[in-house]
């Protein structure tokens, strides 16, 4: 039974609910991509689906707009898949369990994927309507934005004729984003060897953290569970011989939880070190992450632990890799200029891999951070692979689109919007590099606590942004 069927605009919320029924985490986008292709066919619209599952849907202008310049509507189809500790949902195979709570929509026990499902839902609702005036549209829906904007990077943009783009991938109503940092995904790989070790096996958990968006919330002082785990492991190793079996969880955000399986010679000494670190972290993060905890329980490892040298190198890597804010902008007060976040940390039989989102609005500082990672990893006997590199989206002083959107906002809201640059990466930078002369603005409705299981989408905000979007399109003639 539909959960959102009573909400207006019905076309938007109906599309959003249908999208939520299809698993669409990053790297798992084939099903939702095929759904978009079927949607285009059902509405007799030309569609391109590339080998990466990116989808472009073309729609002619409505009467009176046939000869207007095309406008690109752009968003991404993938979402960050996070679950609450007690949630058993398999997000790779199951749809979301939506609920309405007052003026908000959420998903039980999981992320909602309003980032960026609402962009896709709005675009589909516009394409399906026969009473919305608009110029010719090129709707570009990319994959794997959340893991380094890989879909946008791979997209062949030569088929796009539009040079005006509405990017619906922002989470704060009333904010028009007109510039963002460039970035990349830098994966540090540390080879390890394994050997028998006689000791007590423990699973150590650092958890209770708030987590959050690795760009937009990097300035909130929240703990990174993977980096805190490095401190915990080092503290244990100072008290008793330690061997690492595995470490990390897959979390493409500021990680709120990390786990390590270890073997120790003296379990009591290890537990004492863990208790001390629990107290220390609770004190350090009393304001930013008051629910942080460190705990351990007995474990039954399924593989041999790493040998002493590999364990030392892995612990050193987690303790010494740079993370967080590296520089603030001198031009825009309060704007983070350069940062990196260790999000995905995994272990297999032969390696430990740490995946960073590196961001900077200054290209040389982005390169500097990659160089720092490479220098450290070389000393540890590891490597760094860089992928998904995208340029910064530079501020455009002359922007007819921005002026039009400010004017429409002022008329509808009775106040001026906030026009800003952000530290979080958006795909506009990649499109600006592929489409010379692109005039682009990113905006969207209020989404709170994205990339966490507390994510909420605000209904009234969606309604206002929908009306705003339609008026902007009406004036693109």
N, C-alpha and C positions, 0 to 999 in steps of 0.2 A: 504494500500500500504506500503511495507516495507520501513523503513527509513534508515536502515543501510546496505541494500543489496549491495551497491556499494563499501563497505569498505573491505579491506583485513586485515587479513585472513577471507575470507567470511564465512567459517564454524564457526569460533568463534563468529563473530558478528551476524550471523544468529541465532545461539543458544541463544546468549544473548538477542536478540530482542524477541524471543519466550518466554524466561523466564520473560521478563518485561511485557508481555501481561497477565501474571497470577498474581493475588494478592498474595503476599507472605511475609507479615509482620510477625514479631515474634508472635507466638501463632496462626497463620493463615496459616499453611503450608501444610494442607492436599492436596489441589489441586496441588501444585507444586511437592509434594512428589509423588503423583499418576502420574504426568507427567513424572517423572524420571523413574518410574516403567514401564510405557508404552514405553519409549525410550529404556530401556534395552530389553524388549520383542521384539520390532521391529528390534533390532540388534542381537537378539538371544544370549544375554548375561545373565549369571546367576545373579540373583538379590535377595537381602534380604531387605524387608521393615519391620521395627519393629513396635511395638505398639505406639511408640512416633513419627512415621513418618520419622525417620532416614532411609537413603537408602545406601546400599553398592552394588556396581556393580563390577563384576569380569570379567576380560578379559584375555585370554591367551597371552603368549608372541608371538611376530611376528617371522617369520622364522629366525633362528639363535639365538633366545632369549628364546627358549622354556624351557630350564633348568636354566635360570638365576633366581636369588632370586627375589621374588615379591617386587614391589615398591608400596607404598600407595600414592595416590593423594588425598588430603583432603581439603575441604572447607565447607562452610555452606550455606544453601538455604534461610535462613530468612534474612530480611532487616529491618532497622529502617524506620518507616513510619512517615515522617514529611512533612507538607504542609506550603506553604506561607500563610500569613494572608488572602489574597484575593482569595485563591484557594478553590474551592468547590468540588474537587475530593474526592470520598469516596474510600480510598485506601484499605479498607477491601473487596471491591467488584469490583473495576475497575482497569484495567491495567494502565501502565504508558504512558504518551505522550512524546515520545522521540524526540530529535532534535539534529542536528549536527551543531556546531558553530566552524568553522575553524578546529582546531585539537582536539576539545573536543566534548564529548557527554554529554548531560544533559537530564533532564526530566522537562517538564513545570510545575512549581508550586510545585514540590515535590522533595523528595530525589530520587536518581537514583538507588540505590541498587547495584552499582558497588562493594561495600562491602556487600556480597561477590559473587555477581552474575557472575563476570568475572571468578572466580575460577571454578564455575560450568560449565560455557560456554566452557572454555578451556578443562576441563576434558571430556565433552561430545563430543567436536570436535575431541579429540584424540581417544576416543572410537569408533567414527563413521568412522574414516579414515582407509583406507587399504594400505596407503603408508607411514605410520609413524612407524619407528622401535622402539620397546619398549619391556621391560621385561614384565612378567605377572603383571597385574595391579589390585589393589584393590582400587576402587574409593569410598571414604567415604564422604558422604554429609549429614551433621547434621542439626538439627533444633534448633531454639531458642538459637543460640550463643549470640545474642545481649541482651538477658535477663538473662545472667548468665551461658552461655554454658551448658544449661540444657540437650540438646540432646546428646552432647558428654559425659556428666556425666552419662546418662542413658544407653548409648550404650554398648551392649555386644561385647567386642573386642576379645573374644576368637576365633572367626571365622577368624581373620586376621592372616596371616602367615608372612607378610612383617615386617621387622624391619628397613626399610629405608622409610622415609616419606617426601614428598614435600607438605608443607602447603602453599596454595596460598591465604593467607589472610593478606597480607601486602600491604601498600598503597604508598610505596616510591621505585621507580625503583632504582636499584643500592645498595640497602640495603638488606643484608642477616641477618635476625633476628635469633638468636641462643639461646635466653634465655628470659624469661618473668616473671612477678610477678604472684603470686598466688592471689586468691581472692574469694569472695562470694557475694551473695545478702542478705543483712540484711534488713528486713522489720519491721519498728517500727509501732506498732499499739496503738493508743490512744483512749480509749473509751470515748464517749461524751454523754451528755444528753441535751435535748432541752426544751425550755420554751418560752412562749410569751414574747415579748419585744416591747414596743412602741417607734418607732423611724423611721428615714429615711433610706431606703435601697439603697445601692450603690454597683456597681460592680467596684472593683479596679483592674487595670491591671498594672503589671510591664512587660515591653516588650522592643523591639528594640535591644535585646542582640544578640550577634553572636552565642552563644551556641557552640556546637562542641563535639568531642569525649571525653568521661569522663575519659579516661586513657591517650591517646596520647596527648591531649590538656589541661590537667589539670594544666600544668605549664604556661599557657599563661596569667594567671591573669584575665580571663574573669568572668563576674558576673554570679552567679547562681540565676536565677529568683525566685526560691522557697525560698532561704535564704534571698534574698533582700525583698521579700514579708513579711517575718517575721519582718524585721526591719520597714517596712512601717506600718504594723498593730500595732506594739508596739508604734510607734510615734503617730498614731491616738489615741490609747488608753490613751496616756498621756494627750491628749487635751480634750477628751470627752468620756463618757461611750460608750463602743463598744461591740457588740455581733457578733460572727462569724457564718455565715450560711454555707459556704463551701469555700474550698481553694484548689488550685492546678490545674495542667493539666497533662495528661499522656505524658511524654517526657523522653524516655530512653537515655538520653545524658546529657550534661551540659544544663539545660533548658534555652531556650531563652525567654520564656514567662511564666507568672503565673497569675492566676486570683483568686480573692477572692470576694465573696458576703458577705457583712456585713450590720448590722443595727447600726446606731449611733444616739445618743440623739441630737447632735448639728451638722448638716450637714456643716455649714459654718466653724466650727472649724476643722472638718475632712478634708475639702477641703484645708484649710490652711496648715494642717500638710502634706497633699499629695503634695502640691506645694513646700513646704520646702524640702521634701524628693526627689522630682524630681530634684531640683537644686543641692542638695547634691550629689546624685548619678551621675548626669551628670559631676560634678566636679571630683568625685573620679575615674570614669571610662572614663575620657576624652581620654586616650590613648588606653586602652584595649577594651572598649565598648562605642564608642562615641555616638551611637544612642539610648542609654538607655533612657527610659521614665517611668514616673508613672502618671497615670491619672485615673479619676473616672467618672462614669455616673450613672444616676438613674437606679434602678433595681426593678424587681418584683419577689421576692423569691417565690419558689414553696414549701418551707417547713419552719417550725419554725427555728429560730436561736438557737444556742447553749446557754445554760445558762451561767451565769457569770463565774462560776468556770471552766467549760469546755473551754470557750473562753480563759481564762487566761492560762490554761495549754497548749492549742494548740499554742498560741502565744509564750509562753515560749519555747515550743519544737522547733519551727521554728527559734527562736533567738539563742538558746543555743546548738543545735545539732552540733557536729563537722562536718566540711566539708572542702574539698580541700586538699592541700599538708600538710602532717603531719611530714614527715621526708625525707631528701635527702640522697642518697647513699654516704657513705664515701669511697667506693671502686671504683666506676665508676663516674667520674666527670660529673655533669649535669643530672644524672639519678635520677628521682623521685623514692624513695624507698617505701614510704607508703602514701596512700591517700584514700579518700572516696568522693563520689559524691551523693548528694540527687537528683535523677533524677525524679522518678515517685512519685507524691504527689496527693492523691485522698481523697475524702470525701464521705461517705455514711450516712445513717440515724443515725448510732450508733458509727461510728469511723472516725478518720482521720488516714490515712496510709502514711508513708514516706518510700520509698524504696531506699536503698543505694547500690551502687557498691563499695565494700571495696577491696582494692588492696594493696599488699605488697610483696616484694621479701624476706622478713624476716617473717617467720611464726608466731613468737611470737608477732610481732607488729600487724599483722592481727588479732590475738586473742585479743590483747590489745584494738583495736578499737571496736570490738564487745562488749568487757566488758564495755567500756565507754558508748556505746549506751544503754546497758542493765542497767547500773547504773542510768543514767539519766531517762530512761523510767520508771524504777521502782519508782523513786521519784515522777513521774507524774501520776503514776497509770496505766502505759501501759506495753507492752511486746515487745520483739524482737524475730523474727523467722528468722533463718539462713537457706539458701538453696543454692544449686549449688556450694558448696565449691569445689575449685579445687587447686591443689598444684602448687607451683612455678615450672617453667621449668628451671632446673639448667643447667648451661653452661657445655658442654662436651668438655674436653680438647682434647680427641682423637676422631676426627670425619672425617672418610673417605668421607662422603657426603659433608661436608663443604669444604674440600680440593678440591674435584672434582668441586664443584660449583664455587669456587674462581678461579680455573684454567680456566674453560669455560668462566667465565665472563671476565677474563683478556684477553683471546684470542679474544672475540667478541667485547669488548668495548675499548680495549687498555689501560685500567687502572684497578686498584684494586677496588673491591666493598667495601662498608662499612659493617663491621661485627659488630653487636651491640646487646646489651640487651635492652629491652623496658619495660616500665611500664604498657602499655596496656596489658590486658589479651588476650592470644590466646589459642586455644584448644590444642596446642602441649603439654602443661603441663599435661592435663588430659590423653592424649594418652601415654605420657612418663610414667605415673603412671600405666597405664593398660598394656603396652607392654614393659617389661624389656629389656634393651639394645637398645631401639629405638634411631636411628640416624636421626635427623630431622632438617630441615631448613625451615623457613618461608620467603616468598618473594612475589612480585607481581608488577604490573604496577602502574604508577602514578595515584592516585585518590586524588582529592583535595576537601576540605571542606565536608568530608563525614559526614553523619548523619544530614545534613542540606539541605534545598531546593536549596542551591547553589552548591551542589555536582557536580563534573565533572570528567569524565574519559578521559584520554589523549590517543588518537588513536595511534600515533606513538609509544608511550610507550608500549601499548598493543602489537603492532607488534614486537617490539624488545624482550619483555619478552616471547612472544610466541616462537620466534626462539630460545631463550635461553633455555626455558623449553624443547623443542624438542631435543636440543643437549645434555642436561643433561640426559634425558632419553636414548638417543642413547648410552651414555657411561656407562649406568648401566647394564653391561653385565658380 
